[in-house]
Amino acid sequence: MEDIIARWLMIAGIFLVGELVIRTYYLLDFSAGAMIGAISANLEFPFMIQWVIFFFVSIILVVFTREIKKESS
């Protein structure tokens, strides 16, 4: 496994562990973004495009899952 893919998966794992500790459901969105970043790294996208994809996916998930998170708390 390439280093960059392993780093993306490590970032996703850190967000998942953080979510288990604080239980706000917001870190799950960033974990999903990091997983998509790992997929884009596996597809050999340029590094800056991987970051753009990570931020785009994370922000879109935060915006679209906001109402679900309000109802669960």
C-alpha positions in Angstrom: 0.0 0.0 0.0 1.3 3.4 -0.9 2.1 5.8 1.9 -0.5 8.4 0.9 -3.3 5.8 0.9 -2.2 4.6 4.3 -2.1 8.2 5.6 -5.7 8.8 4.3 -6.8 5.7 6.1 -5.0 6.7 9.2 -6.8 10.1 9.1 -10.2 8.3 8.7 -9.3 6.1 11.7 -8.5 9.1 13.8 -11.8 10.7 13.0 -13.6 7.4 13.8 -11.9 7.1 17.2 -12.7 10.7 17.9 -16.3 10.1 17.1 -16.4 7.1 19.5 -15.1 9.4 22.2 -17.3 12.5 21.7 -20.4 11.0 20.0 -21.5 14.1 18.1 -21.8 12.4 14.7 -19.9 15.3 13.0 -16.6 13.5 12.8 -18.2 10.7 10.8 -18.6 13.1 7.9 -14.9 13.9 8.0 -14.1 10.2 8.3 -16.1 9.5 5.1 -14.3 12.4 3.4 -11.0 10.8 4.3 -12.1 7.5 3.0 -13.1 9.1 -0.3 -9.6 10.8 -0.2 -8.0 7.4 0.1 -10.0 6.2 -2.9 -8.9 9.2 -4.9 -5.3 8.5 -3.9 -5.7 4.9 -5.1 -7.0 6.3 -8.4 -3.8 8.3 -8.5 -5.4 11.8 -8.5 -3.0 14.7 -7.8 -2.5 15.4 -4.1 -4.3 18.8 -4.2 -7.3 17.3 -5.9 -7.4 14.7 -3.1 -7.6 17.4 -0.6 -10.3 19.3 -2.6 -12.3 16.0 -2.8 -11.9 15.5 1.0 -13.1 19.0 1.9 -16.0 18.9 -0.6 -17.3 15.5 0.5 -17.0 16.4 4.2 -18.7 19.8 3.9 -21.5 18.3 1.7 -22.1 15.6 4.3 -22.1 18.1 7.2 -24.7 20.3 5.4 -27.0 17.4 4.3 -26.9 15.4 7.5 -27.5 18.4 9.8 -31.2 17.8 10.2 -30.7 14.1 11.0 -28.2 14.9 13.6 -30.5 17.5 15.3 -33.3 14.9 15.5 -31.0 12.2 17.1 -29.8 14.5 20.0 
